[in-house]
Amino acid sequence: MTTPYNYYFSPGAGNMGFIAVYDENGNFLNKMVSPVTRSSYLGNITYHNHAIYGGMLWVDSMRFQNSWLIKPTNSVGYSYCKWNMQGELMDVKNVLRGTVNNPPTNPYETQLDPLGNMWVGGTLGTSLDFGGHQVSDWGVSYLARFNNQCDDTVQVKPTSGIPDTAFCINTNIQLIGNPNNVYYVWGNGNHTNTQTVNYAAAGTDSLFVVVYDGKCYWTDTIVLTINSCIGIDEVKENPMKVFPNPADDFVNISLPQYYKDAQLSVLNSQGGVQYSAVINNKEFKVDVSHFATGIYIVLLKTGDGVFWRKVVRN
């Protein structure tokens, strides 16, 4: 566990903000110096997901990724910055700033919420423009948020990893998302990667979950098909073949025709999903060697309807 602190020193031309990092025993690990030509002022900093964030007021110019953010002599820039734990400046969010500066415009607080949205606060000595949203009540405090949603084509958008699936009514179904994601937000306020659902009526539903992978967040959609599961034994016109039955290690599934993006689910006797996949073949195999002994339902949702078969795991 590391602890960052922000300090100031005077290089001769003016005060210069920097960040020092110590371990839990108070041993110095690293420092991060503001890459400016004259002076800078750092607000309170925060640690989030192996990075440090903070607001910075700077004079004349600031360097970022081999480029200089130039300001006229004695003018002031206003930025919110991200440093990695090696002291490298990773991201800069510049805020357009007016010319009046009495009282001074200062960054105070920087915090990140569980989705990586950056919340910032300070006092106004001039107008500030946050992405087209301008505030200009001089001498008062402000609170703003930088959205961390994946909204460009470059970022890889995270997903829950939960496929569209089908199950029976009146059963508790546990949906398990990718545990490598940092944070989840379900509609009922649940923040874990596991969500339990139960439906009393047959139909379809779209379940929305916000997924954050530590870089940005995105909303994933899971389509659920809920079936009554009545009359499963009556499968006279069911074209799906499942064999061997009973099965020990594998179950072979055979269809008389090709179905595009068919949704396959294997349910236990309580309606819980044991296996799910998207199928684009007439024949495929399911590994059931790790299933407990008992009766299972193989469910296949296609454009022609939903097909069922019972299978016994020895």
C-alpha positions in Angstrom: 0.0 0.0 0.0 1.5 3.3 -1.1 0.6 6.8 0.2 1.0 9.9 -2.1 1.5 13.4 -0.7 1.7 16.7 -2.6 4.3 19.4 -1.7 5.8 22.5 -3.2 9.4 23.8 -3.6 10.8 27.0 -5.1 13.1 26.5 -8.2 13.9 30.2 -8.4 11.2 31.2 -10.9 8.3 30.4 -8.7 6.6 27.7 -6.6 6.6 24.2 -8.2 4.2 21.5 -7.2 5.3 17.9 -6.9 4.0 14.6 -5.5 6.0 12.2 -3.2 5.1 8.6 -2.8 5.9 6.6 0.4 5.2 3.0 1.4 3.2 2.0 4.5 6.5 2.2 6.6 7.3 5.7 5.6 10.0 4.8 3.1 10.3 7.1 0.1 9.5 5.4 -3.2 9.1 8.0 -6.0 8.4 11.6 -6.8 6.3 13.3 -9.5 7.3 16.8 -10.6 4.9 19.1 -12.5 6.4 19.4 -16.0 6.0 23.2 -16.3 8.5 26.0 -17.2 7.7 28.5 -14.5 5.5 27.5 -11.5 2.6 25.4 -10.6 0.0 24.9 -7.8 -1.4 21.4 -7.0 -4.7 20.8 -5.4 -5.5 17.8 -3.2 -4.6 14.5 -4.9 -6.2 11.1 -4.9 -5.1 7.5 -5.5 -7.3 5.3 -7.7 -6.5 2.0 -9.5 -2.7 2.3 -9.4 -2.7 6.0 -10.5 -2.6 9.4 -8.9 -5.0 12.2 -9.9 -5.0 15.9 -9.1 -5.8 19.4 -10.3 -3.0 21.8 -11.3 -2.7 25.5 -11.9 0.4 26.3 -14.0 2.2 29.4 -15.5 3.5 29.9 -19.0 3.6 26.3 -20.4 3.4 22.6 -19.5 4.9 19.6 -21.2 2.9 16.5 -22.0 4.0 13.5 -24.2 6.7 15.4 -26.1 4.5 18.5 -26.7 4.3 21.8 -24.9 0.9 23.3 -23.9 2.0 26.9 -24.6 0.4 29.9 -22.8 1.5 33.6 -23.3 4.1 34.8 -20.8 2.7 35.2 -17.3 -0.6 33.7 -18.2 -2.1 30.7 -16.4 -3.2 27.2 -17.6 -5.7 25.0 -15.7 -5.5 21.2 -16.0 -6.5 17.9 -14.3 -3.8 15.3 -14.5 -3.1 11.6 -14.1 0.3 10.1 -13.1 1.3 6.5 -13.0 3.2 5.2 -10.0 6.5 5.6 -11.9 5.9 9.4 -12.0 5.0 9.6 -15.7 2.2 12.0 -16.7 -0.3 9.8 -18.4 -3.3 12.1 -19.1 -4.1 15.8 -19.1 -7.6 17.3 -19.2 -7.3 21.0 -19.9 -10.0 23.4 -18.8 -10.4 26.6 -20.9 -9.9 29.5 -18.6 -10.7 33.2 -18.9 -8.3 36.1 -18.2 -9.6 37.6 -15.0 -8.0 36.0 -11.9 -9.1 38.0 -8.8 -9.7 36.2 -6.5 -7.4 33.4 -7.8 -8.8 30.3 -9.4 -7.6 27.3 -7.5 -8.1 23.5 -7.8 -9.0 22.0 -4.4 -10.4 18.5 -4.4 -10.1 15.6 -6.9 -11.9 12.3 -6.3 -12.7 9.3 -8.5 -15.9 7.3 -8.1 -16.0 3.4 -8.6 -16.6 3.8 -12.4 -13.5 6.0 -12.9 -15.5 9.3 -13.3 -13.3 12.2 -12.0 -15.1 14.7 -9.7 -13.2 18.0 -9.2 -13.9 21.1 -7.1 -12.3 24.4 -6.5 -12.8 28.2 -6.4 -13.4 30.5 -9.4 -11.4 33.7 -10.0 -12.3 33.6 -13.7 -14.6 31.7 -16.1 -13.9 28.0 -16.7 -15.2 25.9 -19.7 -15.7 22.2 -19.0 -16.3 20.7 -22.4 -18.7 23.5 -23.5 -20.2 23.9 -20.0 -19.1 27.3 -18.8 -19.1 28.5 -15.2 -18.3 32.2 -14.5 -19.6 33.1 -11.0 -16.3 34.5 -9.8 -15.3 34.0 -6.2 -17.6 31.0 -5.6 -16.9 27.2 -5.5 -17.5 24.8 -8.3 -18.0 21.0 -8.7 -17.5 19.3 -12.0 -17.3 15.7 -13.3 -15.2 14.3 -16.1 -17.1 11.3 -17.6 -15.2 8.1 -17.9 -17.6 6.3 -20.3 -16.0 4.6 -23.3 -17.3 7.0 -26.0 -14.7 6.7 -28.8 -13.8 4.1 -31.3 -10.3 3.6 -30.0 -11.1 2.2 -26.6 -12.0 -1.4 -26.2 -15.4 -1.4 -24.6 -15.7 -3.9 -21.6 -18.4 -6.5 -21.4 -19.8 -8.7 -18.7 -19.0 -11.9 -20.6 -22.6 -13.1 -19.8 -24.2 -14.5 -23.0 -27.9 -14.2 -23.9 -29.5 -17.2 -22.3 -32.8 -18.9 -21.6 -34.3 -20.6 -18.5 -37.5 -21.7 -16.8 -40.0 -19.6 -14.8 -40.0 -19.5 -11.0 -36.3 -20.5 -10.7 -33.4 -18.6 -9.2 -30.8 -18.1 -12.0 -27.4 -16.9 -11.2 -25.6 -14.8 -13.9 -21.9 -14.6 -13.4 -19.8 -11.9 -15.1 -16.1 -11.7 -15.8 -14.4 -11.4 -12.4 -11.5 -9.5 -14.0 -13.6 -6.4 -14.4 -13.2 -3.8 -11.6 -16.8 -2.8 -11.0 -20.4 -3.6 -11.9 -23.6 -1.6 -11.6 -26.8 -3.6 -11.9 -30.3 -2.0 -12.0 -31.0 -3.1 -8.4 -27.8 -1.4 -7.1 -25.8 -4.6 -6.9 -22.0 -3.9 -7.5 -20.7 -7.5 -7.8 -20.1 -9.6 -10.9 -22.9 -12.0 -9.8 -26.6 -11.2 -10.3 -29.6 -13.5 -9.4 -32.8 -13.3 -11.4 -36.2 -15.0 -11.0 -39.2 -14.5 -13.3 -42.8 -15.7 -12.6 -44.0 -15.3 -16.2 -42.7 -16.5 -19.6 -41.4 -13.9 -22.0 -38.2 -12.0 -22.9 -36.3 -9.3 -21.0 -33.3 -7.2 -21.6 -31.0 -6.8 -18.6 -28.6 -3.8 -18.5 -25.4 -3.7 -16.5 -22.7 -1.1 -16.4 -19.2 -2.7 -16.6 -15.9 -0.9 -15.6 -12.6 -2.6 -16.5 -10.3 -0.1 -14.9 -9.9 2.0 -18.0 -13.5 3.1 -19.0 -17.0 1.8 -18.5 -19.8 0.7 -20.8 -23.3 -0.6 -20.6 -23.7 -4.3 -21.5 -27.1 -5.8 -22.6 -28.1 -9.4 -21.8 -31.2 -10.8 -23.5 -33.1 -13.3 -21.3 -35.7 -15.8 -22.6 -38.0 -17.1 -19.9 -39.9 -20.3 -20.7 -42.8 -22.0 -18.9 -41.0 -25.4 -19.1 -44.4 -27.1 -19.1 -44.8 -30.3 -21.1 -41.1 -30.9 -21.6 -41.7 -34.6 -22.1 -43.9 -33.9 -25.1 -41.2 -33.4 -27.7 -42.7 -35.3 -30.7 -41.8 -32.5 -33.2 -38.5 -31.6 -31.5 -35.7 -31.9 -34.2 -32.8 -31.9 -31.8 -31.0 -35.1 -30.9 -29.0 -35.5 -27.7 -26.8 -38.5 -27.2 -25.5 -40.5 -25.4 -28.2 -40.4 -22.8 -27.3 -41.1 -20.0 -23.9 -39.4 -20.5 -20.6 -39.6 -18.6 -18.2 -37.1 -20.1 -19.7 -35.5 -23.2 -23.1 -34.9 -24.8 -23.4 -34.7 -28.6 -26.1 -32.5 -30.0 -27.3 -32.9 -33.6 -29.7 -30.7 -35.6 -31.3 -31.5 -39.0 -30.5 -28.0 -40.3 -28.3 -25.0 -39.7 -29.5 -22.3 -37.3 -27.6 -19.0 -37.2 -26.5 -17.8 -33.8 -28.7 -20.4 -31.9 -28.6 -19.9 -28.1 -27.7 -23.1 -26.2 -28.2 -23.5 -22.5 -27.9 -26.5 -20.2 -30.0 -26.2 -17.0 -29.9 -28.2 -13.9 -33.0 -29.5 -12.1 -33.4 -26.2 -10.3 -33.3 -24.2 -13.5 -29.7 -22.9 -12.9 -27.6 -22.4 -16.0 -24.7 -24.8 -16.1 -23.5 -24.1 -19.6 -24.3 -21.5 -22.3 -23.0 -20.8 -25.8 -23.8 -19.4 -29.2 -24.0 -22.2 -31.7 -23.5 -21.9 -35.5 -23.1 -25.6 -36.4 -25.4 -28.5 -37.0 -23.4 -30.8 -34.7 -21.5 -29.9 -31.5 -20.4 -31.4 -28.2 -20.8 -30.2 -24.6 -18.4 -31.3 -21.9 -20.5 -32.5 -18.9 -17.7 -34.3 -17.1 -17.7 -31.7 -14.3 -21.5 -31.7 -13.9 -23.0 -33.4 -10.7 -25.0 -36.6 -11.2 -28.6 -35.8 -12.0 -31.1 -34.7 -14.6 -30.4 -31.7 -16.9 -32.4 -29.9 -19.6 -30.7 -29.0 -22.9 -32.4 -25.9 -24.3 -31.8 -24.5 -27.8 -33.3 -21.1 -28.8 -33.5 -20.7 -32.6 -35.3 -18.6 -35.1 -37.9 -21.4 -35.4 -38.5 -21.7 -31.7 -37.1 -23.2 -28.5 -36.3 -26.9 -28.5 -35.8 -29.1 -25.4 -34.3 -32.4 -24.4 -33.8 -34.1 -21.0 -30.4 -35.7 -20.4 -29.1 -37.7 -17.5 -25.5 -37.3 -16.2 -24.3 -40.5 -14.6 
